[in-house]
Amino acid sequence: MQHMSGLCEGRVAIVTGAGRGIGREHALSLARHGAKVVVNDLGGAVDGSGSDLTPAEQVVAEIAEAGGEAVANADNVADWEGAQRLINTAVETFGDLHAVVNNAGILRDRVLANMTEEEWDSVINVHLKGTFAPSRWAVGYWRERAKAGETVSGRIINTTSVSGIYGNPGQTNYGAAKAGIAAFTNIAALEVARYGVTVNAVAPVALTRMTEGLGPAPETDEEREARSPHWIAPIVTWLASEESADVTGRVFEASGQFLAVAEGWVRGPSREPIEDPTQLGPAVSELLAAARKNSGMDGAPGSWPQPR
């Protein structure tokens, strides 16, 4: 049996949006557990504007100081060629690729009635296309290895959100992207299992530069610690390892309070179809009365706030 000095010893991982916040914690944890890390960050503002390699370079320096190996990458994950360069950076620098952590994201919160086209497009682009594009090139790489007869141990770890799977007002753009990522995770997992690749997602709850303006600020050290981004890194590090080979297509919720598995859409109460729409009222009432209510942001069925 191969001796492992760390959970991810000898593995090569890419983390997108790894210059700050949750992504930075992922990169540091993966490196601590023996992975060689590509630290991707455009270095933009929370709304996606601007770029600056410095945050990524600072994380690389931190990893190097601790005796790990890392390289910075500033490609835009939502750019087709940029995403390909990102995957190539891992393979050219470290000789292989084992895990892609799609963490990059931006916020442009606005209620639907006030949302601009640009606010919609930019958020969908970074989150949804920025998950698709690196995943697409990584899977292409792993498929070639598998077809060449090599044993592949590939991991895609996406970032979804309770805002997407349960719903948070003011975030139709962000929530739609994050719910799309959950669906993407489920479907991609079915497609890539044959290559030796798993696809999972994590819905983090943490206080970062991106979320500090949302909800009440933590008042005590305990609250601040419970919302620290470092609580998200353990499940991501484990999912990036070889130990997680039999886990795929799942969404994990992670915070300083709990680790949970989110359960997806299920068919609720049903009945035989009705052709005449004028007869539907009572039937729909019966179905809804027998169905579980929507979950709110706490994930509990029935806690969805009633629209005002």
C-alpha distance (Angstrom), angle and dihedral (degrees) to the residues before:
residue distance angle dihedral
M1 . . .
Q2 3.78 . .
H3 3.79 113.4 .
M4 3.81 111.7 -121.7
S5 3.79 116.4 -162.2
G6 3.81 88.6 -177.6
L7 3.77 137.2 21.4
C8 3.83 91.0 -108.5
E9 3.79 99.3 29.5
G10 3.80 111.3 158.9
R11 3.81 93.8 6.5
V12 3.80 124.9 125.9
A13 3.81 117.5 -139.9
I14 3.79 135.6 -176.4
V15 3.80 119.0 -153.5
T16 3.81 117.2 -170.4
G17 3.79 119.7 -151.4
A18 3.78 87.4 18.8
G19 3.81 99.6 145.2
R20 3.79 95.4 90.3
G21 3.78 144.8 3.2
I22 3.79 120.7 5.6
G23 3.82 94.7 -5.3
R24 3.79 91.4 54.7
E25 3.83 90.0 52.7
H26 3.83 89.6 50.4
A27 3.81 91.8 51.8
L28 3.82 93.9 47.2
S29 3.82 93.0 46.6
L30 3.81 94.1 47.5
A31 3.82 89.8 49.4
R32 3.82 90.9 47.8
H33 3.78 88.3 55.4
G34 3.80 93.3 52.0
A35 3.80 104.1 -91.8
K36 3.79 123.1 137.6
V37 3.80 104.7 -129.5
V38 3.78 136.1 -150.0
V39 3.82 103.5 -154.0
N40 3.79 105.8 -153.5
D41 3.79 119.8 -170.0
L42 3.76 131.9 147.4
G43 3.80 87.6 -158.1
G44 3.77 93.8 -135.1
A45 3.79 130.8 148.9
V46 3.81 121.7 -89.7
D47 3.82 89.5 -91.3
G48 3.81 91.2 53.3
S49 3.80 97.8 -105.3
G50 3.81 122.9 135.9
S51 3.79 129.7 6.9
D52 3.80 136.0 -122.5
L53 3.79 128.0 169.2
T54 3.80 92.6 -155.0
P55 3.85 98.8 93.1
A56 3.83 90.9 52.8
E57 3.82 91.2 45.8
Q58 3.82 90.6 50.7
V59 3.82 90.8 54.5
V60 3.81 90.7 47.8
A61 3.82 88.8 51.9
E62 3.82 90.9 50.1
I63 3.81 91.1 51.5
A64 3.81 92.1 46.9
E65 3.81 91.9 49.3
A66 3.80 88.8 54.5
G67 3.81 90.2 52.5
G68 3.80 97.8 -100.4
E69 3.78 132.8 123.7
A70 3.79 124.4 -115.1
V71 3.79 142.6 147.3
A72 3.81 130.2 -157.0
N73 3.79 123.8 -124.1
A74 3.82 125.6 -175.6
D75 3.80 101.1 -172.8
N76 3.81 119.4 135.5
V77 3.82 106.0 -111.7
A78 3.81 91.2 -150.8
D79 3.82 90.6 58.3
W80 3.83 113.3 91.9
E81 3.81 96.6 -141.3
G82 3.81 91.4 36.4
A83 3.80 90.6 56.6
Q84 3.79 90.3 50.1
R85 3.81 90.7 50.1
L86 3.81 88.6 51.0
I87 3.82 92.4 56.1
N88 3.82 90.2 43.5
T89 3.83 90.0 51.7
A90 3.81 90.2 61.8
V91 3.80 94.8 46.4
E92 3.81 95.5 42.6
T93 3.82 94.4 44.7
F94 3.80 101.5 39.2
G95 3.82 103.7 17.1
D96 3.81 98.5 -117.6
L97 3.80 146.3 28.1
H98 3.81 128.8 -130.1
A99 3.80 108.7 159.6
V100 3.79 138.0 28.5
V101 3.80 116.6 -167.1
N102 3.81 108.1 -164.4
N103 3.79 101.2 -157.1
A104 3.83 106.0 136.8
G105 3.78 115.2 119.5
I106 3.79 147.3 147.6
L107 3.80 135.6 -155.7
R108 3.80 129.4 -134.0
D109 3.79 100.5 164.9
R110 3.80 117.5 -170.5
V111 3.80 135.5 139.9
L112 3.79 112.3 -99.6
A113 3.82 95.1 -109.9
N114 3.82 90.2 59.3
M115 3.81 101.5 34.4
T116 3.80 117.3 121.3
E117 3.78 125.6 -141.7
E118 3.80 89.8 -114.1
E119 3.82 92.1 52.3
W120 3.80 89.1 53.0
D121 3.81 97.3 43.1
S122 3.81 97.0 45.9
V123 3.82 94.4 51.4
I124 3.83 94.8 44.5
N125 3.81 89.0 46.8
V126 3.81 98.6 51.9
H127 3.81 97.4 40.0
L128 3.78 104.0 34.3
K129 3.79 103.9 28.0
G130 3.81 88.4 33.7
T131 3.81 87.9 59.9
F132 3.80 95.3 41.6
A133 3.80 99.3 48.1
P134 3.85 100.8 53.1
S135 3.82 89.5 39.9
R136 3.80 90.9 51.7
W137 3.81 93.9 53.3
A138 3.81 92.9 42.4
V139 3.81 91.8 52.0
G140 3.80 89.5 48.2
Y141 3.79 89.2 54.6
W142 3.83 93.4 47.2
R143 3.79 92.8 46.0
E144 3.81 90.4 55.8
R145 3.84 90.2 50.1
A146 3.81 91.3 48.6
K147 3.81 92.4 47.4
A148 3.81 88.5 51.1
G149 3.80 87.7 58.9
E150 3.80 97.2 -105.6
T151 3.80 122.3 139.7
V152 3.80 107.6 -112.0
S153 3.81 125.0 -157.6
G154 3.79 101.0 -176.8
R155 3.79 127.2 167.6
I156 3.79 130.8 -168.8
I157 3.81 113.4 -171.3
N158 3.80 114.2 -174.0
T159 3.79 129.8 -167.5
T160 3.78 116.3 -126.5
S161 3.81 126.9 163.8
V162 3.79 142.8 -136.8
S163 3.83 83.4 -122.7
G164 3.79 87.0 67.0
I165 3.79 104.2 36.8
Y166 3.84 96.1 39.9
G167 3.81 104.7 17.9
N168 3.80 137.6 -111.7
P169 3.82 123.9 -157.9
G170 3.80 114.7 -116.4
Q171 3.79 93.0 32.7
T172 3.81 108.8 82.7
N173 3.82 88.9 131.9
Y174 3.81 96.9 44.9
G175 3.82 94.0 37.8
A176 3.81 93.4 48.8
A177 3.81 89.4 50.9
K178 3.82 92.6 47.5
A179 3.83 93.6 46.8
G180 3.81 86.8 48.6
I181 3.80 89.1 53.6
A182 3.83 90.2 53.0
A183 3.83 90.0 52.9
F184 3.81 91.2 43.9
T185 3.83 88.4 53.0
N186 3.78 93.2 52.5
I187 3.83 94.8 47.2
A188 3.81 97.1 41.5
A189 3.83 89.3 50.9
L190 3.82 89.1 59.7
E191 3.79 92.5 49.8
V192 3.80 102.5 46.0
A193 3.82 102.8 40.8
R194 3.81 89.4 94.7
Y195 3.82 89.8 63.5
G196 3.81 94.2 52.1
V197 3.81 93.4 -101.3
T198 3.83 128.7 132.2
V199 3.82 127.3 -160.5
N200 3.79 122.4 -158.3
A201 3.79 136.7 156.5
V202 3.78 135.6 -141.0
A203 3.82 125.2 -151.9
P204 3.81 104.8 -156.2
V205 3.77 128.1 -159.8
A206 3.79 108.9 -160.6
L207 3.77 143.3 131.4
T208 3.81 109.6 -111.3
R209 3.78 139.2 146.5
M210 3.83 86.4 -84.9
T211 3.82 97.4 51.9
E212 3.81 103.6 31.7
G213 3.81 91.8 100.5
L214 3.83 93.2 52.2
G215 3.80 119.2 90.9
P216 3.80 127.6 -21.5
A217 3.80 118.0 -28.5
P218 3.82 116.5 -113.0
E219 3.80 109.8 -97.5
T220 3.81 103.3 -167.8
D221 3.79 134.5 47.3
E222 3.83 88.3 -114.7
E223 3.81 91.5 55.7
R224 3.79 90.9 46.1
E225 3.81 91.5 50.2
A226 3.82 92.5 47.4
R227 3.80 88.5 55.3
S228 3.79 96.3 44.3
P229 3.82 113.4 128.1
H230 3.82 90.9 -130.9
W231 3.84 89.2 79.6
I232 3.81 90.8 68.7
A233 3.81 96.1 56.0
P234 3.86 99.4 70.0
I235 3.83 96.3 64.3
V236 3.82 90.7 42.6
T237 3.82 91.2 49.9
W238 3.81 90.8 49.1
L239 3.81 92.0 47.3
A240 3.82 89.2 51.2
S241 3.82 91.0 54.8
E242 3.80 130.5 84.7
E243 3.81 89.7 -109.2
S244 3.80 92.0 75.1
A245 3.82 95.5 59.3
D246 3.82 94.4 120.5
V247 3.83 96.4 48.3
T248 3.80 116.7 87.1
G249 3.79 141.2 144.7
R250 3.82 93.5 26.0
V251 3.80 134.2 129.1
F252 3.81 117.0 -143.7
E253 3.80 123.5 -164.5
A254 3.79 112.2 -146.2
S255 3.79 133.7 -175.1
G256 3.79 141.2 130.8
Q257 3.81 87.2 -85.0
F258 3.81 103.3 51.5
L259 3.78 150.9 -17.6
A260 3.80 113.7 -130.0
V261 3.79 142.8 165.4
A262 3.80 114.3 -124.7
E263 3.79 115.1 -141.0
G264 3.80 117.1 -137.8
W265 3.78 133.8 -131.4
V266 3.81 113.0 -52.8
R267 3.80 129.9 -174.4
G268 3.77 108.4 -102.5
P269 3.80 128.7 -166.6
S270 3.82 115.2 -18.5
R271 3.81 140.1 179.4
E272 3.81 139.6 -178.7
P273 3.81 113.5 -64.1
I274 3.81 122.6 -93.9
E275 3.80 119.5 -141.8
D276 3.80 99.0 -166.0
P277 3.83 111.8 70.7
T278 3.80 91.0 -156.8
Q279 3.81 87.7 66.7
L280 3.79 94.9 52.3
G281 3.82 100.5 84.9
P282 3.83 99.2 79.2
A283 3.83 92.4 37.9
V284 3.81 92.8 53.3
S285 3.82 90.4 46.4
E286 3.81 89.7 54.1
L287 3.79 92.7 48.1
L288 3.81 92.5 48.8
A289 3.80 92.5 46.5
A290 3.82 89.8 55.0
A291 3.82 95.3 43.2
R292 3.79 127.8 90.8
K293 3.79 112.0 -106.0
N294 3.81 119.2 -114.1
S295 3.79 117.3 -84.9
G296 3.80 119.9 -113.6
M297 3.79 125.8 -142.8
D298 3.82 89.9 -70.0
G299 3.82 89.5 62.9
A300 3.82 94.2 -122.2
P301 3.83 116.6 133.8
G302 3.82 109.9 -111.6
S303 3.79 95.8 23.5
W304 3.80 93.9 101.3
P305 3.81 106.0 121.1
Q306 3.80 112.4 -114.6
P307 3.82 111.2 -114.1
R308 3.79 111.9 -104.5
